[in-house]
Amino acid sequence: MQATEQRESQRTAFGQIVEFELSAAHSAVDFSGLKALGIDISSGGIGLETDNKLRRDDVVRLAIPFDDKINFPVLAEVRWVAAATDEGYRIGFRFLA
């Protein structure tokens, strides 16, 4: 059975490094200064690959590169997590307004 596509926005490939950190709700764990590889991006969210496992509904602060000198800060919520490699994870985020 094939999964139904739930995205409302068209995705664009996004092969850049994105820095992130967990929101203050997880302040007991040091997840600051983490990095992930961007896979795709849309107006509604972003897909990343990282070695750091997050949980569904975790809220993170992303620093999305806009050009060589600017990172765009945005809050995002984890919508899904899947194993990508032996030690890595593919994570889907929804941007929060």
N, CA, C and O of each residue as an XYZ file, in Angstrom:
388
protein
N       0.843     -1.170      0.000
C       0.000      0.000      0.000
C       0.889      1.234      0.000
O       1.833      1.313      0.786
N       0.608      2.175     -0.849
C       1.429      3.368     -0.981
C       0.938      4.466     -0.028
O      -0.265      4.678      0.125
N       1.901      5.165      0.614
C       1.551      6.241      1.550
C       0.971      7.427      0.796
O       1.363      7.706     -0.337
N       0.048      8.112      1.423
C      -0.551      9.300      0.831
C       0.321     10.507      1.113
O       0.742     10.716      2.252
N       0.597     11.300      0.098
C       1.398     12.522      0.246
C       0.619     13.526      1.084
O      -0.531     13.832      0.770
N       1.238     14.048      2.156
C       0.562     14.984      3.045
C       1.081     16.410      2.903
O       0.529     17.328      3.509
N       2.131     16.610      2.113
C       2.700     17.949      1.975
C       1.772     18.841      1.169
O       1.152     18.402      0.201
N       1.687     20.095      1.581
C       0.864     21.072      0.880
C       1.688     21.960     -0.035
O       1.132     22.654     -0.886
N       3.021     21.950      0.127
C       3.906     22.818     -0.638
C       4.913     21.982     -1.413
O       5.336     20.919     -0.956
N       5.295     22.471     -2.591
C       6.303     21.778     -3.387
C       7.665     21.885     -2.730
O       8.041     22.944     -2.228
N       8.415     20.765     -2.734
C       9.744     20.729     -2.139
C      10.800     21.094     -3.175
O      10.630     20.865     -4.373
N      11.904     21.674     -2.675
C      13.057     22.006     -3.497
C      14.282     21.386     -2.835
O      14.415     21.430     -1.612
N      15.177     20.808     -3.633
C      16.408     20.247     -3.071
C      17.167     21.328     -2.313
O      17.186     22.489     -2.723
N      17.800     20.936     -1.190
C      18.477     21.908     -0.330
C      19.684     21.237      0.312
O      19.590     20.752      1.440
N      20.811     21.202     -0.384
C      21.992     20.487      0.089
C      22.964     21.344      0.867
O      24.156     21.356      0.558
N      22.483     22.063      1.873
C      23.345     22.918      2.680
C      23.330     22.462      4.137
O      22.410     21.778      4.585
N      24.377     22.860      4.862
C      24.458     22.551      6.289
C      23.561     23.509      7.067
O      23.608     24.723      6.869
N      22.743     22.942      7.954
C      21.829     23.717      8.793
C      22.217     23.467     10.243
O      22.294     22.317     10.675
N      22.461     24.530     10.995
C      22.733     24.400     12.427
C      21.408     24.410     13.171
O      20.450     25.058     12.751
N      21.365     23.671     14.298
C      20.123     23.660     15.074
C      20.410     23.408     16.539
O      21.491     22.950     16.912
N      19.412     23.719     17.367
C      19.462     23.408     18.791
C      18.051     23.195     19.285
O      17.096     23.774     18.766
N      17.934     22.347     20.306
C      16.622     22.114     20.902
C      16.158     23.360     21.627
O      16.969     24.159     22.095
N      14.852     23.518     21.714
C      14.300     24.662     22.430
C      14.590     24.552     23.920
O      15.098     23.530     24.379
N      14.276     25.577     24.665
C      14.552     25.635     26.104
C      13.856     24.526     26.884
O      14.254     24.227     28.010
N      12.830     23.915     26.311
C      12.113     22.844     27.006
C      13.014     21.644     27.283
O      12.716     20.833     28.159
N      14.109     21.531     26.541
C      15.037     20.417     26.722
C      16.376     20.911     27.230
O      17.417     20.360     26.872
N      16.365     21.936     28.054
C      17.612     22.584     28.469
C      18.526     21.668     29.288
O      19.710     21.971     29.432
N      18.016     20.568     29.823
C      18.867     19.660     30.603
C      19.821     18.876     29.704
O      20.815     18.328     30.179
N      19.520     18.823     28.406
C      20.366     18.121     27.441
C      21.042     19.161     26.561
O      20.385     20.065     26.047
N      22.363     19.035     26.387
C      23.073     20.012     25.568
C      23.007     19.623     24.101
O      23.820     18.832     23.624
N      22.047     20.175     23.396
C      21.893     19.961     21.974
C      22.150     21.260     21.224
O      21.568     21.480     20.162
N      23.008     22.124     21.753
C      23.295     23.384     21.070
C      24.414     23.174     20.061
O      25.267     22.307     20.247
N      24.412     23.958     19.007
C      25.474     23.913     18.019
C      25.520     22.647     17.184
O      26.583     22.292     16.674
N      24.398     21.956     17.029
C      24.355     20.740     16.218
C      24.226     21.107     14.750
O      23.771     22.198     14.406
N      24.634     20.181     13.889
C      24.553     20.428     12.450
C      23.861     19.266     11.762
O      23.927     18.123     12.212
N      23.198     19.586     10.661
C      22.510     18.585      9.854
C      22.673     18.960      8.388
O      22.952     20.113      8.061
N      22.497     17.987      7.516
C      22.536     18.236      6.089
C      21.118     18.431      5.583
O      20.255     17.580      5.799
N      20.877     19.545      4.912
C      19.573     19.791      4.327
C      19.319     18.855      3.155
O      20.206     18.638      2.329
N      18.124     18.304      3.080
C      17.732     17.418      1.990
C      16.774     18.144      1.052
O      17.002     18.212     -0.156
N      15.711     18.680      1.616
C      14.759     19.452      0.821
C      14.077     20.483      1.707
O      14.089     20.381      2.933
N      13.476     21.490      1.050
C      12.833     22.579      1.778
C      11.606     23.031      0.993
O      11.566     22.928     -0.233
N      10.610     23.531      1.711
C       9.411     24.106      1.102
C       8.960     25.265      1.974
O       9.601     25.575      2.978
N       7.881     25.895      1.602
C       7.367     26.998      2.417
C       6.824     26.495      3.751
O       6.651     27.284      4.680
N       6.554     25.199      3.860
C       5.988     24.649      5.087
C       6.950     23.928      6.000
O       6.634     23.695      7.167
N       8.144     23.562      5.486
C       9.058     22.820      6.335
C      10.346     22.455      5.628
O      10.628     22.926      4.526
N      11.135     21.593      6.295
C      12.438     21.208      5.784
C      12.729     19.766      6.189
O      12.319     19.317      7.259
N      13.442     19.046      5.321
C      13.914     17.708      5.627
C      15.413     17.746      5.847
O      16.142     18.332      5.046
N      15.887     17.127      6.925
C      17.304     17.130      7.266
C      17.781     15.719      7.567
O      16.988     14.855      7.943
N      19.094     15.482      7.400
C      19.744     14.270      7.880
C      20.762     14.660      8.927
O      21.534     15.600      8.739
N      20.760     13.923     10.049
C      21.655     14.230     11.157
C      21.974     12.953     11.929
O      21.258     11.956     11.834
N      23.050     13.003     12.687
C      23.399     11.889     13.570
C      22.651     11.953     14.893
O      22.718     11.013     15.685
N      21.940     13.044     15.142
C      21.246     13.266     16.413
C      19.782     12.882     16.292
O      19.048     13.441     15.478
N      19.362     11.919     17.114
C      17.966     11.490     17.078
C      17.110     12.466     17.869
O      17.388     12.754     19.033
N      16.090     12.960     17.236
C      15.106     13.813     17.898
C      13.808     13.031     17.994
O      13.669     11.965     17.395
N      12.863     13.563     18.747
C      11.565     12.922     18.916
C      10.483     13.731     18.228
O      10.595     14.951     18.103
N       9.446     13.060     17.785
C       8.292     13.737     17.210
C       7.801     14.777     18.214
O       7.748     14.510     19.414
N       7.447     15.944     17.727
C       6.939     17.084     18.498
C       8.035     17.887     19.195
O       7.727     18.905     19.816
N       9.320     17.467     19.117
C      10.397     18.328     19.623
C      10.376     19.634     18.835
O      10.107     19.642     17.634
N      10.659     20.721     19.513
C      10.758     22.034     18.863
C      12.224     22.435     18.865
O      12.894     22.383     19.897
N      12.712     22.835     17.695
C      14.109     23.222     17.552
C      14.209     24.622     16.952
O      13.289     25.118     16.301
N      15.366     25.234     17.198
C      15.711     26.487     16.525
C      16.680     26.132     15.414
O      17.749     25.578     15.670
N      16.309     26.450     14.181
C      17.155     26.186     13.026
C      17.822     27.481     12.580
O      17.236     28.557     12.700
N      19.035     27.380     12.069
C      19.730     28.510     11.437
C      19.924     28.111      9.977
O      20.907     27.458      9.626
N      18.981     28.509      9.136
C      18.982     28.106      7.734
C      19.805     29.111      6.925
O      19.500     30.303      6.936
N      20.849     28.644      6.220
C      21.687     29.567      5.451
C      20.904     30.203      4.303
O      20.244     29.522      3.519
N      21.002     31.536      4.232
C      20.318     32.298      3.181
C      21.289     32.674      2.077
O      20.949     32.619      0.895
N      22.478     33.049      2.457
C      23.576     33.268      1.523
C      24.872     33.055      2.289
O      24.842     32.489      3.382
N      25.987     33.479      1.763
C      27.275     33.207      2.414
C      27.429     33.850      3.785
O      28.254     33.397      4.579
N      26.661     34.889      4.084
C      26.881     35.642      5.318
C      25.690     35.680      6.264
O      25.807     36.186      7.381
N      24.544     35.155      5.837
C      23.331     35.281      6.647
C      22.712     33.916      6.903
O      22.548     33.114      5.983
N      22.366     33.658      8.176
C      21.575     32.485      8.548
C      20.215     32.975      9.010
O      20.125     33.878      9.842
N      19.162     32.384      8.474
C      17.799     32.770      8.802
C      17.322     31.934      9.985
O      17.194     30.717      9.851
N      17.053     32.555     11.156
C      16.598     31.785     12.318
C      15.102     31.466     12.223
O      14.295     32.330     11.881
N      14.747     30.223     12.528
C      13.345     29.825     12.454
C      13.095     28.696     13.463
O      13.957     27.847     13.688
N      11.913     28.703     14.058
C      11.486     27.602     14.925
C      10.777     26.558     14.078
O      10.030     26.888     13.156
N      11.023     25.287     14.405
C      10.383     24.209     13.661
C      10.069     23.057     14.608
O      10.730     22.867     15.629
N       9.047     22.299     14.241
C       8.600     21.159     15.040
C       8.885     19.865     14.280
O       8.636     19.778     13.078
N       9.406     18.867     14.984
C       9.654     17.559     14.376
C       8.311     16.889     14.101
O       7.494     16.724     15.006
N       8.091     16.507     12.846
C       6.859     15.814     12.461
C       7.082     14.315     12.324
O       6.181     13.522     12.597
N       8.295     13.923     11.897
C       8.605     12.500     11.778
C      10.112     12.279     11.824
O      10.894     13.176     11.509
N      10.508     11.061     12.225
C      11.920     10.660     12.304
C      12.027      9.258     11.712
O      11.225      8.381     12.033
N      13.024      9.048     10.844
C      13.253      7.733     10.244
C      14.750      7.463     10.195
O      15.548      8.388     10.039
N      15.128      6.206     10.326
C      16.538      5.838     10.197
C      16.965      6.078      8.754
O      16.275      5.669      7.820
N      18.113      6.748      8.575
C      18.622      7.044      7.236
C      19.850      6.206      6.924
O      20.013      5.731      5.800
N      20.713      6.024      7.915
C      21.931      5.226      7.778
C      22.120      4.468      9.080
O      21.257      4.513      9.957
N      23.244      3.770      9.212
C      23.507      3.026     10.448
C      23.529      3.933     11.668
O      23.108      3.524     12.751
N      24.013      5.158     11.506
C      24.135      6.067     12.648
C      23.378      7.370     12.459
O      23.487      8.265     13.298
N      22.621      7.501     11.393
C      21.976      8.768     11.111
C      20.470      8.660     10.990
O      19.906      7.569     10.908
N      19.832      9.823     10.980
C      18.373      9.911     10.937
C      17.944     10.934      9.899
O      18.607     11.953      9.706
N      16.856     10.663      9.250
C      16.196     11.619      8.362
C      15.031     12.164      9.160
O      14.225     11.402      9.694
N      14.941     13.497      9.243
C      13.921     14.133     10.089
C      13.148     15.156      9.274
O      13.736     15.969      8.561
N      11.833     15.111      9.383
C      10.963     16.081      8.736
C      10.482     17.099      9.745
O       9.948     16.737     10.794
N      10.670     18.389      9.430
C      10.269     19.481     10.304
C       9.175     20.321      9.659
O       9.142     20.492      8.441
N       8.285     20.837     10.487
C       7.267     21.800     10.035
C       7.636     23.145     10.642
O       7.835     23.250     11.852
N       7.727     24.181      9.799
C       8.029     25.517     10.305
C       6.872     26.009     11.171
O       5.704     25.779     10.859
N       7.223     26.700     12.280
C       6.217     27.286     13.166
C       6.126     28.768     12.882
O       7.141     29.435     12.681
N       4.913     29.279     12.866
C       4.726     30.716     12.579
C       4.940     31.552     13.804
O       4.824     32.776     13.744
